């Protein structure tokens, strides 16, 4: 399910290069390495 969630996050943030889970919260990391909370 985590892969599906990651795909959904990537769909919501097309510019995202990596999705990381920190302390139970999803963040989308852009090419400028700025993490945005979902």
ChimeraX attribute file (.defattr): number of C-alpha atoms within 10 A of each C-alpha:
attribute: neighborCount
match mode: 1-to-1
recipient: residues
	/A:1	6
	/A:2	8
	/A:3	8
	/A:4	9
	/A:5	12
	/A:6	17
	/A:7	13
	/A:8	12
	/A:9	18
	/A:10	16
	/A:11	11
	/A:12	12
	/A:13	16
	/A:14	11
	/A:15	12
	/A:16	19
	/A:17	13
	/A:18	15
	/A:19	19
	/A:20	13
	/A:21	12
	/A:22	9
	/A:23	6
	/A:24	7
	/A:25	9
	/A:26	17
	/A:27	18
	/A:28	23
	/A:29	18
	/A:30	16
	/A:31	10
	/A:32	8
	/A:33	11
	/A:34	10
	/A:35	16
	/A:36	13
	/A:37	11
	/A:38	10
